[in-house]
Amino acid sequence: MSRRKKLTIGGVGLLAIIVVIGLNAARGEGATSVRLEPVEHRSLVATVTASGQIEPTRKVDISADITGRIINLPVEEGNWVEAGQLLVRIDPSQYEAGVARAQAGLASAEASALQAGANRDQAERALNRSLELKSRDSTLVSDEQLETAQTNYEVAAAVANSSEHQVEQARAMLQEAEEQLAKTILRAPMAGQVTRLAVEEGEVAVPGTFSRETGLLMTVSDLSVIQVNVLVDETDVVRLHVGDSTEIEIDAYPDTTFTGRVTRIAQSAVRTAAAGSAGDQAVDYDVEITLDDPPSDIRPDLSATAKIVTATRDSSLSIPIIALTVREHTPISTETAPQDTTATETEGVFVVVNGLAEFRPVTVGIAGEEHFEVLDGLSAGDTIVAGPYQTIRDLRDSTEVVGTGNTSNEEENG
């Protein structure tokens, strides 16, 4: 082949490349740059995230029912205690004296009751003799004497009855004094760990009449079962069910993720002041999550975040969350549906067809970490505008777009 012919063929090829580049440049001039993605099947996991604190499934606050100085405190915070073990001893002096007074009062009441009972018996015998003599001969006992005997018996019986009640009262006072004395010794109601110790030996224990915190001495917790108590917003709580699986991150264990199950969902709400608003209240619900395998050194009140799985899809048609937008849309009339020219706000995405963005209404299902499940409106392989966010917000129907992104249809539609 001659050199001139080679140059001619090379020039034609170069000219063709320049023409293609020019056409592509002209075609893309003024087009909006967007990120394109194909509609694909993905595995989706819908979750609800909430924050809360670690709590034992059971804990008991130990409080004083009497006032007195603490003379013995044989436990420290963090100690393990068995059920019935001594926790606190309060100075029993005044309560021992109260028991002694009550015992003396009971003895005195019993003696008085014994004497009153003897007087009643004597008066009863005198009355019976008078009645017997009266029955033999009415002249032996006058009516006045018989009336006096009857009155003496009734008075003696009343005094004896009163004395018996006084004995019962004295016994009750003794029992109360003994119970007060028994309250000077506080024992563990269950096996567990002392997770809080609010007093020291020598301090005065007082009943928490007006405030639970005032009378609190210590807290014993059963750490064999650990739960996370979180607050879930009212818009999310309806998606939860007892038994939902959960991943828990505890701030004190930054490199570990724990698993658990939802074990309780409160039926009544907790209302708190909403952040950044005056007068508004946030409506949340207490949700209890039980950890499957808590660490042995875990402590109550640690901060935790729970990610509760509410639904899963193994392979579902999906779109990026960022792609979903809202536009005014007029439904297309069909043979069965009359023409409706009223435009309504509709959720949808922009599908790219022949280089133009076309808004298409879609119906979505669950939301995963980054994608929505598509129930209706799209097919696998459709190319949609997936970003940037502000571009999608500003995009209009029939806008020419030029895309970037990994999509098999981008070249065909772009």
PyMOL commands that set and color helices and strands:
alter all, ss='L'
color gray80, all
select helices_A, chain A and resi 3-28+93-136+143-182+212-215+234-237+321-323+389-394+410-413
alter helices_A, ss='H'
color red, helices_A
select strands_A, chain A and resi 32-38+40-63+68-72+80-81+86-90+185-187+192-197+204-205+216-233+245-250+257-273+281-291+303-320+325-329+344-353+356-361+363-367+371-376+383-387+399-404
alter strands_A, ss='S'
color yellow, strands_A
deselect
rebuild
show_as cartoon
